Amino acid sequence: MSVREKFRGTGVAIVTPFHQDRSIDWASFEKIINHIINGKCESIVVLGTTGESATIHGNEKQEVFSFVNKINAGRVALCAGIGGNDTQEVIEGFKTFDLKGYDAILSVSPYYNKPNQEGLFQHYKSLNAATPLPIIMYNVPSRTGMNISGETQVRIANECKNVFATKEASGDFAQINYILKNKPADFMVISGDDPITLEMIAAGGEGLISVVSNAYPKDYSDMVRLCLAGRFEEAQKLHFKYIDIIASMFAEGSPSGVKAYLSEMGLCENFFRQPVWKVSEKHHQKIRELMKTV
């Protein structure tokens, strides 16, 4: 199976569960991994933004990568989140981490230092030359402070052949349509936003890297498969079933929202590493009410 086939469908940006003392809760981690796989999702993305990668460092990252690989045991495709705003440090991560069992790397665009478009291109060009695995670039300007333009993404797709996909989370359909129209035929466009996945697949996207599927993997991966099969009327029912739930997951920050759901499901405790914090009690009560609707 090609790497493109492995990541077609629903990938889950898995949370990292913690105990109250902020140590990693490995037992809950195993439960969530199995919950996602039993829900028929196609892949798991480890240590992305939803996995609180910003507060997991050094050897602890390797422990997470190795643990997920061990529990997964080859059942679904795995993608390792290795990104940052120092190109050389990202490349050192490529060299240092043992990525046994992983099929790809998700690498977020540089944040905070706000490089121009040439800087963004050169960043991915450098990663392309150094990577041990195929790369999914990740454009999420609401978090990074800098959008990878449609023109730059198409340029990367054409000139950096180890970058086989983009996780597009700009929410800008003019940009999304530009990429879909002008990209190479073998380059994947993957939704980075749960609520607009149906529309992106209708325009030519090939799947999703999801937050909501931590909690509701079966229904949401079914929705994506229906879209990919062109069965949009059936998919729309599941799309609308979860639209308010998805909104609630992001209303007070992510992964704060999704962990509230997972804690209510008994899959993990509702703890984070600072500065991430739990949702307000008022919002948590709204989440409890929304859970009764599905």
VEXDREN-2710 file (C-alpha; in Angstrom, 1 decimal):
% VEXDREN-2710
k/r/px/py/pz
1/MET/0.0/0.0/0.0
2/SER/1.4/3.4/-1.0
3/VAL/1.8/6.2/1.6
4/ARG/-0.9/8.1/-0.1
5/GLU/-3.3/5.2/0.3
6/LYS/-2.4/4.8/3.9
7/PHE/-3.4/8.4/4.7
8/ARG/-6.5/8.6/2.6
9/GLY/-9.5/8.7/4.9
10/THR/-9.5/9.7/8.6
11/GLY/-6.4/10.3/10.6
12/VAL/-6.7/11.2/14.3
13/ALA/-4.5/13.8/15.9
14/ILE/-4.4/11.9/19.2
15/VAL/-4.4/13.6/22.6
16/THR/-1.7/12.9/25.1
17/PRO/-3.4/12.0/28.4
18/PHE/-1.9/13.1/31.7
19/HIS/-2.4/12.3/35.4
20/GLN/-3.1/15.1/37.9
21/ASP/0.7/15.4/38.5
22/ARG/1.1/16.1/34.7
23/SER/3.0/12.8/34.1
24/ILE/1.8/10.9/31.0
25/ASP/-1.1/8.5/31.7
26/TRP/0.1/5.4/29.8
27/ALA/-2.9/3.3/30.7
28/SER/-5.4/5.9/29.4
29/PHE/-3.2/6.4/26.3
30/GLU/-3.6/2.7/25.5
31/LYS/-7.4/2.9/25.9
32/ILE/-7.6/5.9/23.5
33/ILE/-5.4/4.2/20.9
34/ASN/-7.6/1.1/20.9
35/HIS/-10.8/3.3/20.9
36/ILE/-9.6/5.0/17.8
37/ILE/-8.5/1.8/16.0
38/ASN/-11.7/0.0/17.0
39/GLY/-13.6/3.0/15.5
40/LYS/-12.1/2.1/12.1
41/CYS/-10.0/5.3/11.5
42/GLU/-7.2/4.8/9.0
43/SER/-4.3/6.5/10.8
44/ILE/-3.1/8.1/14.0
45/VAL/-1.0/11.3/14.2
46/VAL/1.2/11.4/17.3
47/LEU/2.4/14.6/19.0
48/GLY/0.6/17.0/16.8
49/THR/-0.9/20.2/18.3
50/THR/-3.8/18.2/19.9
51/GLY/-1.2/15.9/21.5
52/GLU/0.3/19.0/23.4
53/SER/3.6/18.5/21.7
54/ALA/4.7/22.0/22.8
55/THR/5.1/20.8/26.4
56/ILE/6.6/17.3/25.7
57/HIS/10.3/17.4/25.3
58/GLY/13.5/15.4/24.7
59/ASN/13.4/11.6/25.5
60/GLU/9.7/11.9/26.5
61/LYS/8.8/12.5/22.9
62/GLN/10.6/9.2/22.0
63/GLU/8.8/7.4/24.7
64/VAL/5.5/8.6/23.2
65/PHE/6.4/7.6/19.7
66/SER/7.6/4.2/20.8
67/PHE/4.6/3.5/23.0
68/VAL/2.0/4.3/20.3
69/ASN/3.9/2.1/17.9
70/LYS/3.9/-0.7/20.4
71/ILE/0.2/-0.5/21.2
72/ASN/-0.8/0.0/17.5
73/ALA/1.2/-3.1/16.5
74/GLY/0.8/-2.3/12.8
75/ARG/-2.9/-2.1/12.8
76/VAL/-3.2/1.4/11.3
77/ALA/-0.8/3.9/9.7
78/LEU/1.2/6.1/12.0
79/CYS/2.4/9.7/11.5
80/ALA/4.9/11.4/13.8
81/GLY/4.6/15.1/14.6
82/ILE/8.0/16.6/14.2
83/GLY/8.0/20.3/13.5
84/GLY/9.2/23.7/14.8
85/ASN/10.4/27.1/14.1
86/ASP/14.1/26.2/13.9
87/THR/14.7/24.3/10.7
88/GLN/18.0/22.8/11.8
89/GLU/16.4/21.6/15.1
90/VAL/13.6/19.8/13.1
91/ILE/16.3/18.1/10.9
92/GLU/18.1/17.0/14.1
93/GLY/14.8/15.5/15.3
94/PHE/14.6/13.6/12.0
95/LYS/18.1/12.1/12.7
96/THR/17.6/11.5/16.4
97/PHE/14.1/9.9/16.8
98/ASP/13.6/6.2/16.3
99/LEU/10.6/6.2/14.0
100/LYS/10.2/2.4/13.8
101/GLY/6.6/1.6/12.8
102/TYR/5.9/5.1/11.4
103/ASP/4.8/5.8/7.8
104/ALA/5.1/9.6/7.6
105/ILE/6.0/12.8/9.4
106/LEU/3.6/15.7/10.0
107/SER/5.6/18.9/10.1
108/VAL/3.9/22.1/11.1
109/SER/5.0/25.3/9.3
110/PRO/7.4/27.5/11.4
111/TYR/5.6/29.6/14.0
112/TYR/6.3/32.8/15.9
113/ASN/9.2/34.0/13.8
114/LYS/6.9/34.6/10.8
115/PRO/9.2/33.8/7.8
116/ASN/8.1/35.2/4.4
117/GLN/6.9/32.9/1.6
118/GLU/10.5/32.2/0.4
119/GLY/11.5/31.3/3.9
120/LEU/8.6/28.9/4.2
121/PHE/9.5/27.3/0.9
122/GLN/13.2/27.0/1.9
123/HIS/12.2/25.4/5.2
124/TYR/10.3/22.6/3.5
125/LYS/13.0/22.3/0.9
126/SER/15.5/21.6/3.7
127/LEU/13.2/19.1/5.4
128/ASN/12.6/17.4/2.0
129/ALA/16.4/16.8/1.6
130/ALA/16.8/15.4/5.1
131/THR/13.7/13.4/5.9
132/PRO/13.7/9.7/6.6
133/LEU/10.0/9.4/5.8
134/PRO/7.4/11.1/3.6
135/ILE/6.2/14.5/4.9
136/ILE/2.8/16.0/5.4
137/MET/3.2/19.8/5.6
138/TYR/0.8/21.5/8.0
139/ASN/-0.6/24.9/7.3
140/VAL/-2.5/26.3/10.3
141/PRO/-2.1/30.1/10.3
142/SER/-4.4/30.6/13.2
143/ARG/-1.8/29.0/15.4
144/THR/1.5/29.8/13.6
145/GLY/0.8/33.4/12.7
146/MET/1.9/32.9/9.0
147/ASN/-0.1/31.4/6.1
148/ILE/1.6/29.2/3.6
149/SER/0.0/30.6/0.5
150/GLY/-1.6/28.4/-2.2
151/GLU/1.2/29.4/-4.6
152/THR/3.9/28.3/-2.1
153/GLN/2.1/25.1/-1.3
154/VAL/1.9/24.2/-5.0
155/ARG/5.6/25.1/-5.4
156/ILE/6.5/22.8/-2.5
157/ALA/4.4/20.0/-4.0
158/ASN/6.1/20.3/-7.3
159/GLU/9.7/20.8/-6.2
160/CYS/9.9/18.8/-2.9
161/LYS/8.8/15.3/-3.8
162/ASN/9.2/13.9/-0.3
163/VAL/6.4/16.2/0.8
164/PHE/3.5/14.2/-0.5
165/ALA/0.5/16.0/1.2
166/THR/-0.7/19.1/2.9
167/LYS/-2.8/19.3/6.0
168/GLU/-4.7/22.5/5.1
169/ALA/-6.2/24.3/8.0
170/SER/-6.4/27.8/6.7
171/GLY/-10.2/27.7/6.3
172/ASP/-9.8/29.8/3.2
173/PHE/-11.7/28.1/0.3
174/ALA/-10.2/30.4/-2.3
175/GLN/-6.8/29.1/-1.2
176/ILE/-8.0/25.5/-0.9
177/ASN/-9.5/25.5/-4.4
178/TYR/-6.3/27.1/-5.8
179/ILE/-4.2/24.2/-4.3
180/LEU/-6.7/21.5/-5.5
181/LYS/-6.8/23.0/-9.1
182/ASN/-3.0/23.5/-9.5
183/LYS/-1.3/20.7/-7.4
184/PRO/0.4/17.7/-9.0
185/ALA/-2.0/14.8/-9.5
186/ASP/-0.2/12.6/-6.9
187/PHE/-0.2/15.3/-4.2
188/MET/-2.8/14.9/-1.4
189/VAL/-4.8/17.7/0.2
190/ILE/-6.1/16.7/3.6
191/SER/-8.5/18.7/5.7
192/GLY/-7.2/20.1/9.0
193/ASP/-10.6/21.3/10.1
194/ASP/-13.3/18.8/11.1
195/PRO/-16.3/21.0/10.3
196/ILE/-15.3/21.7/6.6
197/THR/-14.2/18.2/5.7
198/LEU/-17.3/17.3/3.7
199/GLU/-16.9/20.4/1.6
200/MET/-13.1/19.9/1.1
201/ILE/-13.6/16.3/-0.1
202/ALA/-16.4/17.4/-2.4
203/ALA/-13.8/19.8/-4.0
204/GLY/-11.2/17.1/-4.3
205/GLY/-9.6/16.6/-0.9
206/GLU/-8.8/13.1/0.2
207/GLY/-9.4/12.9/3.9
208/LEU/-9.0/14.5/7.3
209/ILE/-6.7/14.7/10.2
210/SER/-9.3/15.0/12.9
211/VAL/-9.8/16.1/16.5
212/VAL/-13.4/15.0/17.0
213/SER/-12.5/11.5/16.1
214/ASN/-10.6/11.1/19.4
215/ALA/-14.0/10.9/20.9
216/TYR/-16.3/9.8/18.0
217/PRO/-14.1/7.8/15.7
218/LYS/-16.7/5.5/14.1
219/ASP/-19.2/8.0/13.0
220/TYR/-16.7/10.5/11.8
221/SER/-14.6/8.0/9.9
222/ASP/-17.8/6.7/8.4
223/MET/-18.7/10.2/7.3
224/VAL/-15.3/10.6/5.6
225/ARG/-15.6/7.3/3.8
226/LEU/-19.1/8.2/2.6
227/CYS/-17.7/11.5/1.2
228/LEU/-14.8/9.7/-0.5
229/ALA/-17.4/7.3/-2.1
230/GLY/-19.4/10.3/-3.4
231/ARG/-22.3/9.5/-1.1
232/PHE/-22.7/13.0/0.2
233/GLU/-26.4/12.9/1.1
234/GLU/-25.7/10.1/3.6
235/ALA/-22.5/11.8/4.8
236/GLN/-24.3/15.0/5.4
237/LYS/-26.5/13.4/8.1
238/LEU/-23.3/12.5/10.1
239/HIS/-21.7/15.9/9.3
240/PHE/-24.7/17.8/10.8
241/LYS/-24.9/15.3/13.7
242/TYR/-21.5/16.4/15.0
243/ILE/-21.3/20.1/13.9
244/ASP/-22.3/21.5/17.3
245/ILE/-20.1/19.0/19.1
246/ILE/-17.1/20.1/17.0
247/ALA/-17.8/23.7/17.7
248/SER/-17.9/23.0/21.4
249/MET/-14.5/21.3/21.2
250/PHE/-12.9/24.5/20.0
251/ALA/-14.9/27.1/21.8
252/GLU/-12.5/27.3/24.8
253/GLY/-9.4/26.0/23.1
254/SER/-8.1/22.7/21.9
255/PRO/-7.3/20.1/23.3
256/SER/-9.2/21.5/26.3
257/GLY/-12.6/20.7/24.6
258/VAL/-11.9/17.2/23.3
259/LYS/-10.4/16.1/26.6
260/ALA/-13.6/17.2/28.4
261/TYR/-15.4/14.8/26.1
262/LEU/-12.9/12.0/26.7
263/SER/-13.0/12.5/30.4
264/GLU/-16.8/12.2/30.4
265/MET/-16.4/8.9/28.4
266/GLY/-14.0/7.5/31.0
267/LEU/-11.1/7.4/28.5
268/CYS/-8.8/9.8/30.3
269/GLU/-8.6/12.3/33.1
270/ASN/-9.2/16.0/32.4
271/PHE/-5.6/17.2/32.9
272/PHE/-3.2/19.2/30.8
273/ARG/0.3/20.7/30.9
274/GLN/0.3/24.4/31.3
275/PRO/-0.5/26.8/29.8
276/VAL/-3.3/24.7/28.4
277/TRP/-6.2/24.5/30.9
278/LYS/-9.5/22.8/31.2
279/VAL/-12.7/24.4/29.9
280/SER/-15.0/26.3/32.3
281/GLU/-17.5/24.4/34.3
282/LYS/-20.3/26.2/32.4
283/HIS/-18.9/25.0/29.1
284/HIS/-18.3/21.5/30.5
285/GLN/-22.0/21.3/31.4
286/LYS/-22.9/22.3/27.8
287/ILE/-20.6/19.5/26.7
288/ARG/-22.5/17.0/28.9
289/GLU/-25.7/18.1/27.3
290/LEU/-24.4/17.8/23.8
291/MET/-23.2/14.3/24.5
292/LYS/-26.8/13.3/25.1
293/THR/-27.7/14.2/21.5
294/VAL/-25.5/11.5/19.9
END
